Amino acid sequence: MENNFSFKTRIQVRYAETDAMGVVHHATYPIWFEQARVDFFRAVGAPYDEVEREGFASPVLELNVQYKRPCRFGDFVDVETKLVHEGRCKYKFLYQVTLNGELCTTGYSVHVFTKNGAPTRDRPECIKKVKDKLFSD
């Protein structure tokens, strides 16, 4: 079930993120997605460092990126991030990268909370406090 809350992260394309053709290298997008997730958690009121202080982690189980249009050095892109609840333990972040309102890249990552290295249905207290914004159950 998709949540209504979304958050946009603005990123300026750095020269080091481009390839020999002058476009953003494909390996850069997962880094942007990670930054967008961290910003999303902070914006919703559950900073990821607090999640970790509570002994939880949120590893990536699956990653998908679809390239629609190139981004280049110096561009300012927006990464819109939304959360989808995927069953009892998993959740998915959806990403849309836009440049001046034009869609450049879409993707998603699937995650699970872990504690002591094992998947858990339990959630950090900071996540429970903002549950209504994040999860529908």
C-alpha positions as CSV (number, residue, x, y, z in Angstrom):
1,M,0.0,0.0,0.0
2,E,1.4,3.4,-1.0
3,N,1.7,6.2,1.5
4,N,0.8,9.8,0.7
5,F,3.9,11.2,2.2
6,S,6.7,11.9,-0.3
7,F,9.9,13.9,0.0
8,K,12.1,15.6,-2.6
9,T,15.9,15.7,-2.3
10,R,17.8,18.2,-4.5
11,I,21.1,17.1,-5.7
12,Q,23.7,18.9,-7.9
13,V,25.5,16.6,-10.3
14,R,29.2,16.6,-9.4
15,Y,31.8,16.1,-12.1
16,A,33.0,12.9,-10.4
17,E,29.5,11.4,-11.0
18,T,29.8,11.6,-14.8
19,D,31.3,9.2,-17.2
20,A,33.4,9.7,-20.3
21,M,30.3,10.7,-22.3
22,G,29.6,13.5,-19.9
23,V,26.4,11.9,-18.4
24,V,25.8,10.7,-14.9
25,H,27.3,7.2,-14.5
26,H,24.8,4.5,-13.9
27,A,26.4,3.6,-10.6
28,T,25.6,7.0,-9.2
29,Y,21.8,6.5,-9.0
30,P,21.9,4.0,-6.1
31,I,24.0,6.6,-4.1
32,W,21.4,9.3,-4.8
33,F,18.6,6.9,-3.8
34,E,20.4,6.2,-0.5
35,Q,20.7,10.0,0.1
36,A,17.0,10.4,-0.7
37,R,16.1,7.6,1.8
38,V,18.1,9.2,4.6
39,D,16.5,12.6,3.8
40,F,13.1,10.9,3.7
41,F,13.5,9.4,7.2
42,R,14.8,12.7,8.6
43,A,11.9,14.6,7.0
44,V,9.3,12.2,8.4
45,G,10.7,12.6,11.9
46,A,12.7,9.3,12.2
47,P,16.3,10.1,11.4
48,Y,18.2,7.0,10.2
49,D,21.0,7.5,12.8
50,E,18.3,7.2,15.5
51,V,17.1,3.9,13.8
52,E,20.7,2.6,14.1
53,R,21.1,3.8,17.7
54,E,18.1,1.7,18.6
55,G,20.0,-1.4,17.2
56,F,18.2,-1.7,13.9
57,A,19.5,-1.7,10.3
58,S,17.6,-1.6,7.0
59,P,19.5,-3.4,4.4
60,V,18.7,-3.3,0.7
61,L,17.2,-6.6,-0.5
62,E,16.6,-5.5,-4.1
63,L,17.4,-2.5,-6.3
64,N,16.0,-1.5,-9.6
65,V,16.9,1.5,-11.8
66,Q,15.4,2.5,-15.1
67,Y,17.1,5.2,-17.2
68,K,14.9,7.5,-19.2
69,R,17.0,10.6,-20.0
70,P,20.6,11.6,-19.1
71,C,21.6,14.0,-16.4
72,R,24.9,16.0,-16.8
73,F,27.5,17.7,-14.7
74,G,26.1,20.8,-13.0
75,D,22.4,19.9,-13.4
76,F,20.2,20.2,-10.3
77,V,18.0,17.1,-10.1
78,D,15.2,16.3,-7.7
79,V,14.8,12.8,-6.3
80,E,11.2,12.3,-5.1
81,T,10.9,9.4,-2.7
82,K,7.8,7.6,-1.6
83,L,7.3,4.5,0.6
84,V,5.2,1.4,-0.1
85,H,4.5,-1.2,2.5
86,E,5.3,-4.7,1.0
87,G,3.8,-7.4,3.2
88,R,4.6,-8.1,6.8
89,C,8.3,-7.3,6.9
90,K,9.4,-5.7,3.7
91,Y,9.0,-2.2,2.5
92,K,9.8,-0.5,-0.8
93,F,11.0,3.0,-1.6
94,L,10.0,4.4,-5.0
95,Y,12.2,7.0,-6.6
96,Q,11.7,9.5,-9.5
97,V,14.6,11.6,-10.6
98,T,13.6,14.7,-12.5
99,L,15.4,17.6,-14.1
100,N,13.4,20.8,-14.6
101,G,10.2,18.7,-14.2
102,E,11.2,16.1,-16.8
103,L,11.5,12.5,-15.8
104,C,15.1,11.2,-16.1
105,T,15.2,8.0,-14.0
106,T,12.9,5.8,-12.0
107,G,13.7,3.1,-9.5
108,Y,12.9,1.3,-6.3
109,S,14.7,-0.4,-3.5
110,V,13.2,-3.1,-1.2
111,H,14.2,-3.2,2.4
112,V,13.6,-5.0,5.7
113,F,14.3,-4.0,9.2
114,T,16.9,-6.2,11.0
115,K,18.0,-6.4,14.6
116,N,21.1,-8.3,15.7
117,G,21.5,-9.3,12.0
118,A,18.1,-11.0,11.7
119,P,15.0,-9.8,9.9
120,T,12.3,-8.6,12.3
121,R,8.7,-7.4,12.1
122,D,9.5,-5.2,15.1
123,R,10.2,-1.5,14.3
124,P,12.4,1.1,16.0
125,E,10.6,3.3,18.5
126,C,11.3,6.4,16.3
127,I,9.5,4.7,13.4
128,K,6.6,3.7,15.6
129,K,6.1,7.3,16.6
130,V,5.6,8.3,12.9
131,K,3.8,5.1,11.9
132,D,0.8,6.9,10.6
133,K,2.9,8.7,8.0
134,L,4.9,5.6,7.0
135,F,2.8,2.4,7.3
136,S,-0.8,1.6,7.1
137,D,-0.9,-1.4,9.5
